[in-house]
């Protein structure tokens, strides 16, 4: 292993390639694809889920909905601990030439076949780990991981303004508008609230999560989910508002437009009601506030409010709108969902996240050319997914980043080792 031949580089030179194109004289080391088990472990390591636990029972296997055998262990254990059954070979490991247990295996082949590419495109394991990879770079990326040319984010790589915001405030009955709105300061990983412990000394019990939340202690600390219109037009709102306890006096929900004021009001106590509003006229930048207060007491004031918004037409006397191809474009009949749009703190600059993805996947810095190509890919994917959501409950930019991460995990540089 310390010999010069063993430690050869796989770098190709034109001079030597012209003399020995088939590498019969072994003037460079042939590229080697990772073994199946190492490939799976590397994917888990990049997504941040690889467990270093040693010994113990094996990671169980199961059959998924398509009939493929997959690893059902959620702890991300190394592949050496995956359960082996002759009658149930793990589909991904088999595709990448893991030994077949039905016969003696004296030598492991290294094939390149179409099923490997299909596995990297459609495998439940790959899709899940690519999503975790994208989440990891959103949480951990910073300017520290970026090369100098990517440290100062441009306008196109800066975090985009959030359409949905979680906050607290109050409703002014005289003006029929939101009196004040403040962003909730603490993110738990799944919800926004006043602080690390509840009730918060200054804000109280107010919480907002993807499906609903809890009101504050009084009318001045109502839970407010705010949506900012990205485009002008007429909008239709629908949803379900519910309170699930017999205790207390229930909760009150209001829909308040910064343009037109109060657009709907509903009170629920241990029941569910539909919340709907039609033909709401909004200019780009106007806000809709979904305000929930405690009415009289704050006892048992947890609630669920799922909201769907749809653009149904243009404002009167406005030119008709069409979907465009720019990254910020919005389809003429676009729709939004409160649960799908709910998220934690704004992610780091896109350039920083892309640079960190290269560090994790390839253990090297991203080049200027790669940064531009990756940035263009994410922006184009984001634009397309905003116009064609196809029922996807993941935010468009996050899904675009996941698609890029899947591409990195499927690339030759990731699959082969020098």
N, C-alpha and C positions, 0 to 999 in steps of 0.2 A: 504493500500500500504506500510505501514511501518512495517507490521507484519513479523515475522521470516519466516513463510511459504511462503508469497508472494515474499520475497527476497531470496529464496533458489537458490543455484547454480544448474546447470545441470550436474556437474561433477559426473562421475560414479565411484564407488569403488567396487572392487571385493567382499569384505566382505558383503556389504549390498546387492549387486546384487544377491549373492548366497542365501540370506535369503528372498528377495522379488524381483525376476526377473521382475515381471510385474509392479513394482512400485505402487502397490495398496495402500500402506501405505504412499505414497507421501514423501518418504525420499529424493527425488531429484526433481527438477523442470523439466518437459518434455520440450524438445526443441520446439520452436514455429517458424513456418515459417512466414516471413514477409507478411503482407497484400499486396494485389496487388498494391495499390497506393503507399505504403511506399517503396515497392521494386522498382518501377519505379523511385521514387524520389531519392532513394539511388544510383541507376545507374547513374542518371544525376549528382548527387553530386560528385561521384567518377570521372566521366569524366570531371568535371569542368564546366558543362553547366547548373546547377540548378539555376533558377532565384528566388530571394527572394522577387520579386515584389508582393505586396498584392493588392487585389481588381481588378477592371477593368473587361473588357469583357472576356469570356471564351476562352481557347485554342481550336481552331477549329479542327474538325476531317474530315478525307477524306478516300476514298477507294484507296488502292494501286493497282499495276498491277496484283497482285494475287487475288484480291477481298477482302482482309482483311481490316478491318477498323483500321486506325492508327491515331495518333495525328499529325496534320500538322503544329502545332505551332513550329516555329524555335527558339523561345526565351527560351525554356526549362522550362516552367512554371510548378509549382507543380501540381500533379495529381488532387488535390481538385478543380483546375480551369479548368479541361478538360471538354469539352462540353459533356452532357449526352443526348442521344436519345435512346428511347426504341427500335427503329427499327434498330439502328446502334451501337451495343455495341463494344467498343474498344477491339480488338482481344487479345492483351497481358493482359489487365486487366481481361478480362473474363476468360482466361486460368488459372489465379491465383486466381480465386474464388471471383472476384468483384461481388457485389450484382446484381442480375437480376432485372431490373426495371419493368418487366411485372407483377410481383406479389409482395405482401408485403414480406419483408425480416426481419424475427424476429431474425435470427441467421445466422452468416456467417460461412460456412463450411471451412475446410482446407484440401484439397485433395492433393494427390500425383499421378499424371497420366502422361502417356507418352507424351501427347500434350504439357505439360509444358517444358519437355526437348527439344522437337522439336522446340518450340517457342524460347528457349534460343540458339538453334543452328542456326536457319534460319531467325529469325525476322529481318526485315530491321532496326528496332530501335536498337536492340542489336548490330548488325554488325556496325552500324554507331557510337554508343557510345563506343564500344570497340576500334574503330579506333581513336576516340578523346581521349580516355584514354591513348592509346599508345603515341599519340602526346604530351599529357600533361606530361607524365613522361620523354619523350625526352627533353622537354623544362625546366622542373623544377628540375629534379633529380640532386643530388650532394652527395659528401661524407658525408655531414651533416646528411643525412637521413639514412645512412648505419650503421649497427652495426660494431664493431671493426674488426671482422673477414672479413668484406667485404670492408673496407675503402681503402685498397691497392689493386688496380686491378691487376690481373694476365695478362699474355699475351693474354689468350683466352677471357678475359672479357674487354680488352681495345677496344676503338673504332677502327674499321677497316679503312684502308686507302681508301679514296674516289676514285672511278674510274673516276668520272667527277669532274672537277674543273672549276671555273669561274674566269677569270682574264683579264688582259690587257697587251699589249706589242706591238711588231713590227715584221715585216717580213724583212729579209735581202735578197735582190734580188741577191747579189753576190753568197752567199752560198746556196740559195734556201731553207733556213731553218728559223725557228723562231729565231729572234735576241735576244729577252729577253721576259720573262713571269713573271708577278707579280700577286699574288692573289688579287682579289678585296676585300677591307677590311670591307665594311659595308653591313649588311644583313637587309633588310626592312621587312622581313616576307614572301616575295614572289619574291624578286629579290636581286641580288648583285650589288653594285655600289660603287662609290668612297667615299661617305659620306652621312650624314643625309639629306643634301639639294643638289639640282642640279641647275646649274652645280657645280661639286666639284672644288674648287680653283686650285687643282694640277692635277687632272685627267680629269676633264671636264665632258662630257655628257655620258661617257661609262656606259652602263647598260647591265646586262644579266639576263634573266628570263627563265622560263621553255621552252617557245616557240621561243624566239629570243632575241631582245634587241635593243640597240642603240650604234652607234660607238662613239669613242672619238673624240676630236677636231682636231687631226692630225694623221699622219701616225705612230707616236710613241706611240699612245694611241688607238690602234685598240682593239676591243672586241675579246677576245679569249676564246673559250670553249675547254678545254683540256680533252682528254680521255686517260687513262693509260691502256695498254693491260694487263689483268690479266694472260694471258697464251700466249704461242708462237703459231704461225700458219699463215695461209693465211686468209685474211679478205676481205669482200665485203662491200662497203659503198653505201648507197642510201639515198635520201632525197629530200626535196623541199626547195628552197631558193627564197625568195620573198621580194620585196620592194613595198610599197603600196601608194606612193605619186607621183604626177606629178611634185612637186617642187624639187629643188636641182638637183644634177647630179647622184643620185643613190648611190649604195654601191657595194663594191667588196668583194667577199668571196674567201678564199684560204683554201685548205686542205693540211696540211704540216705534214709529218712524220719525227720523229726524226731519223728514220732509213734510209729512202730513199729520204728525201727532199720533194719538191713540188710535190703533186700528183693530183692536180686539181685546176682550177681557173675559177671563174664565175663572171660576172658583170650584175647587174639587176637595172633597173630604171622603177618603176611603172609596174612591171611585175613579173612573177614567172618562175623559170627554175629548171629543174631536176639536181641534183648533184649526180654523181655516180663515183665510182672507184672500180676496181676489182683486185683480186689477190695481195693485199698489203701484203708484208711479214713483220711480226713484231715478235720480241722476247718479252717475258714477261718483262714488265717494260718499253718498248718503248711507246712513246706518239704520239697521233694524235692531232694536233691543228686545230680547225675550226676558222680561223681568218677573221674578217670582219672589213674593214677600210672605211674611208669616201671619198676616192678618192680625189676630190679637195676641196669641201666645206662640212660643217657639217650640212647643212640645210636639215631638214626632212629626217634624216638618220636612222629612225626606221626600223627594218628588222625582218623577221621571217625565221628561219632556223631549220627545223625538220630533225633529222638524225637518221638512223638505221644502225647498224653495225652487221655483221654476220660472224662467223668463218666458213670458207668453206673447210678447209683442213689443213694438216700438212705442215710444211716447207719442202722443198726438202731435201732428205737424212736424215729426222728425223723419229724416231720411231712413229708409229701411236698412237694417243691419244684416251683414253676412259674416259668416265665420272667416277669419283671416288666417294667414300662416305664421304671423309673428308670434314669438313666445308668449306674449301677454294677451293674445287674442282670446275672445270668448265667443262660443257659438251663439247663434241667434236664439236657439231654444235650449240653452244650457240649464243645468240643474245642479243643486247643491244639497248636501245633507249635513245636519249638525254633528252627528256622530262621526262621520267620515272626515269632517273638517277639524275635529277636535284634536289638539296636539299640545305638546309641551313647549318649552322655550324655543325661540327661533333658532334654527340650525346655524352653524358657522358658515362663513363664506364658501361658496361652491368650489372655488379654486383650492381652498384649504382642505376640503373634504376629498377632492380628487387626488391631491398630492398625498394625503394620508392613505387613501385606498391603494395607491401604487406602493407605498412603503410596506403596507401589510401584505399585499398579494405578491409583490415581486422583490421585496427587501432592497429597493433602490429608489432613487429620486425620479420623479416624473420629468420628462423632457418638455421644452416649450411646445413642440409640435404635438406631443401626446396630450398636453393640457388643453390645447385649442380644439383638438379632435374630440376629446372626452366632453369638454364643455358644450360643444356644438351638439353632440349626441344627446346629452341630458336635456338641453333646452328644446331641441326638436321633439324629443319624446314627451316632454312635459306639455308642449303646445298641442301635440296630437291627443294625448290622454285627457286634456281638458275639454277638447272638442268631442272626443269619442270615449266617454268614461266607461261605457259597456257594463254598468253595474258594479264597477270596481269600487270597493269601500276604502281603498287606500288613497291618500292624497296624491295628486298627479306627479308632483316633483319627487315624492318619496318612491313611487312606483318606477319612475324613470331612473332614479339612482339605483334601485334594486336591479333593474334590467342591466345597467352598466356593470354592477357587481357580478351578476351572473355571467356576463361576457368575460370579465377578468378571470373568474374561476374556470372558465371553459377554454381559455387561451393556451396556445402552445407554450408560452413562457411559463405558465403556471403548471402545466401538465408534464413538462420535460425538465430535466435537470442537467446542468453542465458539470 
